[in-house]
């Protein structure tokens, strides 16, 4: 069996798209203990937020603006 160091070196030499796919697979492999009720609740929340943006009832802001607002709040 290869050492983690050797395996890491080999994997980091892959093209970026291959590394991204591998990272996705590794993350998926860690998500084995997800409570279906919690997953369903988060999926519903995501859809509710998506729909609110689509129908215009929520106005989006850029990530930079959001971070600036958070920094201002934290500085108070």
N, C-alpha and C positions, 0 to 999 in steps of 0.2 A: 504494500500500500504506500502511496506517495505521501510525503509529509505535507502539511498545510502550507508551509513556506514554498515548496516546489510547485504545488498545485496553484497557489496564488500567483506565482510568477508566470506560469503558463497561461492562466486565465486572463491576466492583465495584458498579455500580448495579443489577445483576440481583438478583432475590430470592435469599435464602440457599439455597434448595433447588436453584435453577439453578446457583449458584456451586459447590455441592457436587458436582453431577453433572459440571460442567465440570472441576473439580479431579480427579475420578475418571478422567475421560477423558484428561486431560493426564498423569496418573501412569501410566495404562495405556500411553500412547504411548511412555513412557520405558523400559518393561520389555520391550524387544525382544531383549535378549541373554541371556535366562535359559536356563541350561543345563537341559535337561529332566531330567537325572539329579538335579540339585540341587533342582529344583522338586518332583520326586517324593519325594525324601528329606524335604523340609520338610512336604509334605502328609502323608506317613506319620507323621512326628513329631507333627504337630498332631492327627491322628486318635488316636494312641496316648495323648497327653495328655488329649484329650477323653474317651476311654474310661475312663481311670484316674479321672477326676473322676466320671464317671457311675456307675462300679461301686463308688465309695467307697474305693478303695485309695489315693487321694490326697485330702488335705483342703485346701480352698481357704482363702485369707485375703483380706481386703479390700486394696485398693490402698494405702490409708492405712497399714494395719498392715505391709504389705510395705516401703513406703518408710521407715517408722520402724525396721524391722529393719536395713535397709541403712544408714541413717544411724548407728545404734548400732555396726554393724560398722566403718564408716569412721572413727568417732570413736575407736576403740580404738588 
